[in-house]
Amino acid sequence: MRQAILTMFAATALLCGIASAAMADVKILVKTRTYDIAGKTGGELIAAMNRTGPRHGFTTRAVAETGYTIHWDLDIARTDGVCRLRQANGTMNLTYTFPRLAPGSSPALVRRWNRFFAGVRTHERTHGRIARQMMQATGKALAGLEQDDNFLCLGTHREARRRIREIYNRYEAKQVAFDAREHRDGGHVDRLVAGLAGGAGSASVK
């Protein structure tokens, strides 16, 4: 599961002479959080995650979560009637939230848990990889932005925001498609849950 927030800030300067070429600087800050669960069976562990995992909407919870906030700081300058993007600084705060098994489980349950958790971690890291790709693609889309514009560079600001949102929406669609594949009936997530439960299992993990 993932949660995303996108913000943008743009500043305009009036310069004499020739503006330098646009540059994009992308920074990814990663943090991992955990929440503890305990149980004597796979079913109890699944129930514990459904009780205490990160919220997914108002009434349900997820086993794990990839959350990110994205902020773009744009420096746009105007010379001789042309507005140019001089610098685009993008920052992503990427946070993973995972369950952590408390000590005391049987060796057999720990083995099932380790297989389950490896699959969960791979799923969330894939969300993170798509998000990183989005930041790189946005930087490339902003590079070289310039156009004839008014004193406040309003059209250039709009075009920068349009490009950012276009890339954001494109990669959010990739995130949705990935989740749809993973969470379909009989898909990867169902198999992970069944493996932890020690059988076919009927629990639902978001």
N, C-alpha and C positions, 0 to 999 in steps of 0.2 A: 504494500500500500504506500501511497505517497501523498504529500501535501506540499503545495508550492505557493509562494507569494512573490509577485514581481513589482518592483518600483523603479521609477526613473527620475533623474534630475538633470536638467540642462542649463548651462550658463552661456551667455553670449558676450563676446568682446568685440569692440571696433578697433581694428589695427591698421597701421600704416605699413606699406610694403607687402611682401609676399608671405602668406601663411604657410607653415610647414605642412608636410603630408600627414594624413591622419594616421594615428597609432592606436592600437587596441591592447589594453593590459587586462588580462583575466586572472583573477585570484580565486582559488577554491579553498575554503576553510572547512575542515572535516571534524566532526565531533561524534562520539558514540555514547549512547546512554543505554542502561539496562534496567530491567525490573525483575524481581525475584519471584519464582514460582516453586511449588513443591507438590508432591503427590506420590502415591505408591504404585500407580498404574499409569499407562499412557492416557487413558480416558480422563483420569484425574488431572493430569498435566494440561490436557486440552481444555478442560473446564476452567482450570486456573488461569490460563491465558485468555480465555473468553471473558473472564471476570475482571482481570486486572491489566490487560494489554492496552496499548494506546487507543484512544477513542477514534471510532470511525463513524461519523455522524452523531446523532443524539442518543441512539439506543444500542448500538453495537460497538464492538471493539475488534481490533486487529491483533494478530500475533506479533507482527513487527511493522516498522514504518520507516520510510525514507522521506524526510521532510527537508525542504530547502527554501530559503529566501534569496531572491535575486535583486540586486541593485545595480543600476547603470548610471554612472556619472559622466555626462557628456560635456565636452568643452567645444563650443562652436564659435568661430570668429568670422567677421565680415571685413573684406578688403575689396575696394573697387567694385562694389555692388554684388560681390559673390560671397556667399556664406559657405564656409568649409568646416567640417568636423576635424578639429586638430587632435583631440584625444578622447578615447572612450575607455573608461575604467569600469570593468565589470567585477562585482564581488558576489560569490555564491557562498552562503553559509549552509553547508550540507550536514544534516544530522540523521544518524541511524539510531533506531530504537529496537533493541533485541531483548527477548526473554533470557533469563539466566537460571539454570537449574540449581536449586539449593542442594547442599551435601546430604547424603544419607540414602539415596536411591539404590536399588539393587543393581548389580553389574549388568544384568540383562536389560533393564530399563535404561541404564546409562548408554549402552550401545545403541539402543533404538533412538534415544534422544540425540546422540551425536550425529546419526544419519539424518534425522529430522532437521536439526539445527544447521547442518551443512547446506541442506537444500534451501532453508529459509534465508540463510546468509547470502547464498548465490543469487536468489531472487531479488533481495534488496540491493545488493551490489550492482545488479543489472540496471535497476532504476537509477542508481547513482551514476553509472557509466553513461546512460542516455542523457542525464542532466548535464554531465560534463561536456558531452558532445554538443549539446545545445549552446553552452556558453562559448565554445570555440566557433561554432557556426555563426553565432550572433556577431562576434568580433569581426569575422570575415565579411559579413553582410554590411557592417557599418564602415568598413575601410573604404576610403576614397569618396565618401559622401560630400558633394558640393553642388551648389546650384545658385542661379541668380535669385536674389531674395530681397525682402524689404529690410529696413533698418534694424528690426528686432529679430530677423532670421526666423520668422514664425513658420514659414513653409518648410525650412530645413529641420526645425524641431519636429514638426509633424511627420516628415519623412523618416527621421531617425526613429521616432516612436513606432511608426508603421512597420519598419524593418524589424525592430526588436519584437514586436507582437507577432509578426508573421512567423519568425523563427520559433518563438515560444509556442505558438499554437501548433506548428508542424511537429515539434518534438513532444508536446503534450499528447498529440494524437498517437505518436509512437508508444508513449507510456501506456495509454489506454489499450492499444492493440496488444502490447505485451501482457498486461494484466488479463485481458480477455482470453488469451491463449493459456496462461498459467492457471486461471481459475475456472476453466470450463469443466463440466462434469467429466470425471475420469482423467483430468489433466494432472499436471505436475503437483499442484497443491493438494488435490484429493489423494494422490498417491503418498505424499508426505504424511498427511494426517492418518491415513490407513496404516502406514508403517509404524507410526508412533503408537497408535491404538493397539497394534498387534493383530489386526484383522481388517475386515472390510470397513468397519467404522462408519458412523453416520454424522459425526460432528462436522460443523461448518467453520472454516477458518477464513477470515477475510484477508 
